[in-house]
């Protein structure tokens, strides 16, 4: 596929570069730990991964740790950056919604306190974020493995078969929202405490453990952004959503 899809080839080359850089950082930290130039109790991510053990009790190799670092980058930052972009794209098209968000920022800022305390009072922003994550999830789908023979709508899925769960499509089903309006963008549904079964962070045992952290990060970033910048929509801008960017 790398010959037929240049952007995919570029992505794989970039991944190889990250692996090389990550492996170098891991090797450097191992040398520092062995020489005693850094404390064995150091709690940064690389040090923690070096000391971590698998379910079989084995330590991970340099390449394995570098792969974990890639996962950390994409799971913690890439999806958050995408969500912040989607947030601004949706809000800038709705002046009344933008006005509500700016009014909320003015209120919580005037009340004082640290940003960590202020984000807990941003109910309007949290409602918009939840709707953005439902309406435009940063990951269109996830892969799972079928644990037992299953039949779904006439299709037989054998145990062990890898299946893809479509988050984008599932989040827009009529049954996902109380009013059956999954195709519409409506943050107020969360202000009404409506039960919305969004799959963006997964469900059950595989639910994302970083969900609440992601909300705090995004609210902190977006609050700072909205307070410092006046966001407007450029005339004639193409806002068509592209699932797989080509450049």
N, C-alpha and C positions, 0 to 999 in steps of 0.2 A: 504493500500500500504506500510505502514511502516514495516510490517512483511516480505513482499516479496522483498523489496528494501532497504537493509541496509544503503546505502548512503543517501537515502531520510530520513530515520529515524534519522540518525546522523545530517542531516541538520536541521530537525525540532527541535531536542534537542538543537542544537546550537542557533536556533532562539529563543527558550524559554529562554535560558540563556541571550541573548541580551535583550529580553523584561524585564526580571527581573532586569538586570543592569540598563537599560534605565529608568524603572519605579522608581528605587531607586534614580537616578540622578534627575528626575523630582520632586519627593517628597522632596528631599534635597533642591532644588532650591526654591520650594514653601515656605519651612520653612525659608530660608534665606530672601526671599522677605517679608514675614510676620514679621520677626524680625527686618527688616531694615538693616541687615548686608551686603546686596548688594543693589545697586541702582535699583529702579523700571524702570529706563531708560536704564538699561544694554541691549546691543544689540546682545548678543550671541544667538545661535539657540534655546536653551531650553527656555530662557527667552522670546523670541519672540513667540514661540509656546504656552507658558503658557498664554500670553496675546492675542493670536489670537482668532478670533471668526468664527464660521461656517457661512454658508449662512443664517441660521436661527437665527443668532445672539447669539449662545450659545458658551460657553467656552468648550474646550476639556478636557476630563478626562486624568488621568495619563497614562492609557493603550493606549489611542488613540495617545497621544504625543509620547510614546515609539515606536509605530508602524510607526509614521512619521519619527522618527530618523532612523529606519531600512531602510525605503525608501530612506532617504538621503544618507545613507552609500552605498547602492547598486546602486542608480542612479548616484551618483557623483563620487564614487571611484572604485567600483567593475568593472563597464563597462570601466572606464579609464585604470585600471590595465590590463584588458583583451586586450584592444586595443593596449597598449604599448607592450604587449607580442606578439601580432599578427604582429605589426609593425616590431619588431626586427626579428621575424621568417621569414617574407617575404624579408626583406632587406639583412639579412645575407646570403641568397641564391643567391643574385645578387651583386657580387663584384663591377660592374660598377656603380650601383645605390648607394651602400655604399660610393664609392669614391666621387660621386657628393655631397652627404650629408655632408661628412667630409670636402670637399672643401668649401661648403657653411658655415659650422660652423667656419672654419678658417677665412673666409672673414668677417663675421658679428662680430666675436670676436675682430678682428684687428681694425675694424671701431670704436670700443668703445661703450659707452652708457650702460645703464642698461639692464638687461635681458629682462625686460618688453618692452623696445624699440627694442631690437635685434630680439625678436620673430616676430615682425611685418615685418621683412625683410627676413624671412625664407620661401621663395616661394617654393623652392624644397621640404622642409619638409612638408609644408602644402599640396602640391600636393600628396605626398606619403601617408600622413595621410588620405586624402579624399578617395584615392583609397583603402587603407586598410579598412577603415570603410565601403566602398561599397562592397568590395570583401569578407571581413570577418567581418560582423557586430557583435558586442558584444552580441546583442540580436537577436535571430533567427526569432522572430515574436512578435506581440503584439495582444492583444485582444480588440475588439470593439463590440459595440452593434448596430445592424441594426435599424435605426430610422424609416424606412417605408418598406412596402412589396416590395421586389426586386426580379428580376429574372436575373440570371447570368449564361450564357452558358448552358441554359436549366434547371438550378437548381432554385427552388423557395426558397427564404429566407424570412420568415415572419418577420414583425416588432417585435422588442424586442429580436430576436434571437442573441445569442452571437456568434461572428465569430472571427476567427484568421487570421490575415494578415501576410503572410510569408515574412518577410523582406529579409532573405537570398535568397529565390527563386526569389522574385521580382527584387532584385538588379542584378540578373544575366540574366534577360530576354534580348533578342536581342534588344528590343525596348528601353531599358534603356540607351543605349549609341548611339551616332550619327552613329558610324560605325557598330553597331550590333555585337560588340565583347564583350558582357557582361561576358563571361566565361574566358576572359583573364585578367591578371594583368598588367595594363598599366597606371602608374601615369602620364605619359606625356600628357594624354588626358586633364588633368586639366591645364597644362602649356599652352596648346593651347586654353584655355578658352572655351573648349567644354561644351555644355549643357548636363549634366548628371543628370538624375532624380533619384538620390539615395534616398531610403526611410529610411535610417538608423536613422535619427533624426525625422522621421515622416513628415507629411505635414498638411497644413491647420491649423485649430484651435488647433489641438493636437500636433503641432510641438514642439519639446523639447526646452524649454526656456533656457536651459543651454548649447546649442550647441557651441556658441562662447567661453564661459568660458572653456568648455571641450578642445577646440583647444588650448587655451592659456596654460592651465595646462599641456596638453600632450607635446606641443612644448617646454615648459620650462623644463619639466622632461627629455624628450628625448635628448634635446640639451645638458643638463648637463651630461647625461649618455654617450653620444657619445664622448664628450670632455674628459671624465675621463677614459673610458674603451675601450679596443680593443676587439670587438666582433668577434668571429670566430665560425664556425660550426663544431661540434664534428663529427668525421667520424662515419658513420653507424647509426647516430641518426634517430629515427623514428619521422618524422614530420607530420604524418597523423593527420588530424584534428578530434578531438573527440567532438561531440556536447554536450553530457552529461557525464562528467567525473564520473567514478565509484569509485575512491579513491583519 
